Amino acid sequence: MAITKNSVQVGSLEWFYRELLPVGSETQTAILLHGLPAQSSMWRGSIAPLAENGLRVIAPDWIGFGNSSKPERRDFSYTPDAFVTAFAQLVDALSIDRVSLVIQGFLGTVGIQYALRYPDRVDKLVILNAPLTTGIKLPWQLQQLALPIVGEMLTQDPLSAERTLEAGCKAVIEDKYLEIYRKPYLKSSAPGRSLLATIRNLKLAQSLTEISNGLPQLDIPIQIIWGINDPWLVAPTEAGVKSWQRGELVTLPTAAHYPQEHCYAEINKSLIPFLRRQN
């Protein structure tokens, strides 16, 4: 089973995505959405296992990241609303009627907002270490990338993304994977400008108001998979998640903010049966 690397033009935006078709004839689709400042390659440990269990798996690079388009600010606002709209158009362009979403981190929250705005298009929602309640601030490692002058310099440094990722993982990432995260920043200044624009226009307080109000009422199965060693976010409580319409919580004692980087085997143990479960 080979993961294919594809691109699709949706309006003025070109989306890059990794895809693996399922073993068998089932047509369930799962889309895996990365956080800041990662890429779709971070899902490498879950794509094949999900496909082996009957799911069509798609992992895109967000607009502005990885191998997807990096439009100038005048052409794409890099706000959550712009990302939600662009993602909705991607889902339509891929002829996906209903989808299960697996999201992680800051910017992965756009996937939650999509589920809240298009609940009839989402079968299940899985959330890994993402901000869910009001009052949460960006961690300093991300805040500094948006500072005047300093941010312009840091976001052009190819090492900034990998330093942030390793800080969030609280662990060393293998060089062969760091090279993937670093590569776009070595090719041009566009990835740095896109990262800067994304962080400066994240509108986190506004997004978290929508998420914290809407998520408990969302009438689809929701699984929270949480790396307990996250240096930036506190885990939701089991009682809190169980008070949602259809929520459940799984904790990973050794994982941190980007659990899919090192702890994908543990994630898959919970993720696969959840996505396979009949609603």
C-alpha positions in Angstrom: 0.0 0.0 0.0 1.6 3.2 -1.2 0.5 6.6 0.0 0.0 8.9 -3.0 0.9 12.5 -3.1 -1.7 14.5 -5.0 -2.7 18.1 -5.7 -6.1 19.6 -6.7 -6.8 23.1 -7.8 -9.8 24.6 -6.0 -10.5 28.1 -7.4 -7.3 30.0 -7.0 -5.8 27.7 -4.4 -3.8 24.5 -5.0 -4.2 21.9 -2.2 -1.6 19.2 -1.7 -2.7 16.1 0.0 -1.6 12.6 0.9 -4.1 9.8 0.2 -4.4 6.1 0.7 -7.4 4.1 -0.5 -8.9 1.5 1.7 -8.4 -2.2 1.6 -11.8 -3.5 0.5 -14.7 -1.8 -0.9 -15.9 0.5 1.9 -16.2 4.1 1.2 -15.9 5.8 4.6 -13.5 8.8 4.4 -11.3 10.2 7.1 -9.5 13.6 6.7 -6.6 14.2 9.0 -5.9 17.9 9.7 -2.5 19.0 11.1 -1.9 21.9 13.5 0.7 24.7 13.7 3.4 24.7 12.3 3.2 21.2 11.1 2.4 19.4 7.8 0.4 16.4 6.6 3.5 14.2 7.0 2.9 14.3 10.7 0.1 11.8 10.2 2.4 9.2 8.6 1.9 6.7 11.5 -1.9 6.6 11.1 -2.6 6.8 7.4 -1.8 3.2 6.5 -3.4 1.6 9.6 -6.6 3.5 8.9 -6.7 2.4 5.3 -6.0 -1.2 6.3 -9.1 -1.0 8.4 -11.3 0.1 5.5 -11.1 3.9 5.4 -10.1 6.2 2.6 -7.6 8.5 4.2 -6.8 12.0 3.1 -4.2 14.2 4.9 -3.9 17.7 3.3 -1.4 20.4 3.9 -3.3 23.5 5.0 -3.2 26.4 2.6 0.0 28.3 3.4 1.8 25.1 4.7 3.8 22.2 3.3 3.3 21.8 -0.4 -0.1 23.6 -0.7 -0.5 27.1 -2.1 1.0 30.0 -0.2 -1.0 33.0 -1.4 -0.2 36.6 -0.4 -2.3 38.2 2.3 -4.1 40.3 -0.2 -5.4 37.1 -1.9 -6.2 35.0 1.2 -6.9 36.5 4.6 -5.5 33.6 6.7 -8.4 34.0 9.1 -10.3 31.0 10.5 -13.3 31.9 8.3 -11.1 31.9 5.2 -9.6 28.5 6.2 -13.1 27.0 6.9 -14.4 28.3 3.5 -11.4 26.9 1.7 -11.6 23.6 3.4 -15.3 23.3 2.6 -14.5 23.9 -1.0 -11.8 21.2 -0.9 -14.2 18.6 0.5 -16.6 19.5 -2.3 -13.9 19.3 -4.9 -12.9 15.8 -3.7 -16.6 14.8 -4.1 -16.9 13.8 -0.4 -20.4 13.7 0.8 -19.7 12.9 4.5 -16.4 12.7 6.3 -14.8 11.8 9.6 -12.4 14.5 10.8 -9.3 13.9 12.8 -7.7 17.2 13.9 -4.8 18.3 16.1 -3.6 21.5 17.6 -3.8 25.2 16.9 -5.2 25.7 13.3 -6.6 22.1 13.5 -9.4 24.0 15.3 -10.6 25.1 11.9 -11.7 21.5 11.5 -13.8 21.8 14.6 -15.4 25.0 13.3 -16.1 23.2 10.0 -17.9 20.4 11.9 -19.9 23.0 13.8 -21.0 24.9 10.7 -21.5 21.8 8.5 -22.7 19.1 10.9 -24.6 17.3 8.2 -21.3 16.6 6.4 -19.4 15.1 9.4 -19.8 11.6 10.6 -17.4 11.7 13.5 -14.9 14.1 15.0 -11.6 13.2 16.7 -9.7 15.9 18.5 -6.0 15.5 19.5 -4.6 18.2 21.9 -6.3 21.3 20.6 -7.6 24.4 22.4 -11.2 23.9 23.3 -12.2 26.5 25.9 -12.1 30.3 26.2 -9.2 32.0 27.9 -6.5 29.9 26.2 -3.6 31.8 24.8 -1.1 30.8 22.2 2.0 29.4 23.7 5.1 31.7 23.7 6.8 29.5 21.1 4.0 30.5 18.6 3.3 34.0 20.0 6.9 35.1 19.3 6.5 34.2 15.6 3.9 37.0 15.3 5.9 39.7 17.0 6.7 42.9 15.0 10.1 42.7 13.3 11.1 39.6 15.4 8.3 37.6 13.9 9.3 38.5 10.4 12.8 37.2 11.1 11.8 34.1 13.0 9.3 32.9 10.4 12.0 33.0 7.8 14.3 30.9 9.9 14.0 27.3 8.6 14.8 26.0 12.1 11.9 27.9 13.8 9.2 25.4 12.9 11.2 22.4 14.0 12.2 24.1 17.3 8.5 24.7 17.9 7.5 21.1 17.0 10.2 19.6 19.3 9.2 22.0 22.1 5.6 20.8 21.8 6.6 17.1 21.6 9.0 17.5 24.5 11.1 15.1 22.5 13.6 15.0 19.7 12.2 14.4 16.2 14.2 12.2 13.8 16.3 14.2 11.3 14.6 12.6 8.3 11.2 14.0 9.5 12.7 17.4 10.5 14.0 17.7 6.9 10.4 17.4 5.6 9.2 20.2 8.0 12.2 22.3 7.1 12.2 21.9 3.4 9.5 24.4 2.4 11.3 27.2 4.3 14.5 26.5 2.4 12.9 26.9 -1.0 11.4 30.4 -0.7 10.2 33.1 1.7 6.5 32.3 1.0 6.1 29.7 3.7 7.4 32.1 6.4 5.1 34.8 5.2 2.1 32.4 5.3 3.0 31.2 8.8 3.3 34.8 10.0 -0.1 35.7 8.5 -1.7 32.6 10.0 -0.6 33.4 13.5 -1.4 37.1 13.3 -4.9 36.4 12.0 -5.7 33.3 14.1 -8.5 35.2 16.1 -8.2 32.6 18.8 -10.5 34.2 21.3 -13.3 34.4 18.7 -12.8 30.9 17.5 -12.7 29.4 21.0 -16.0 31.2 21.9 -17.6 29.4 18.9 -16.0 26.1 19.8 -16.7 26.1 23.6 -20.3 27.1 23.0 -21.0 24.7 20.1 -18.9 21.6 20.8 -20.9 20.3 23.8 -24.1 20.5 21.8 -22.7 18.9 18.6 -24.8 15.8 17.9 -22.1 13.6 16.4 -19.7 11.1 18.0 -16.7 13.0 19.4 -13.5 11.4 20.7 -10.9 13.4 22.5 -7.4 11.8 22.4 -5.1 13.7 24.7 -1.4 13.7 25.3 -1.2 14.3 29.1 2.4 15.8 28.8 1.3 18.7 26.7 3.4 21.7 27.8 0.9 24.2 26.4 -2.6 22.9 27.1 -4.4 21.3 30.0 -6.4 18.2 29.4 -10.2 18.4 29.5 -11.8 16.5 32.4 -13.6 13.2 31.7 -16.7 14.5 33.4 -16.7 17.6 31.2 -16.3 15.6 28.0 -19.0 13.1 29.1 -21.4 16.0 29.6 -21.3 16.7 25.9 -24.0 15.2 23.7 -21.7 12.3 22.5 -18.2 12.8 23.8 -15.6 10.4 25.1 -12.0 11.0 26.4 -8.9 8.9 25.9 -5.7 9.9 27.6 -2.1 9.1 26.5 0.2 9.3 29.6 3.5 9.6 27.6 2.3 11.9 24.7 2.6 15.6 24.5 1.2 18.4 22.3 1.8 16.6 19.0 1.0 13.0 20.0 0.8 11.7 16.4 4.6 12.5 16.0 5.8 9.8 18.5 2.7 8.0 19.9 0.8 7.1 16.8 0.6 3.4 17.8 -1.3 4.3 21.0 -3.5 6.8 19.1 -4.4 4.1 16.5 -5.6 1.7 19.2 -8.4 4.1 20.1 -8.8 5.9 16.8 -9.4 2.9 14.5 -12.2 1.3 16.5 -13.9 4.7 17.1 -14.0 5.5 13.4 -15.1 2.0 12.5 -17.9 2.0 15.0 -21.4 2.3 13.6 -23.2 5.5 14.7 
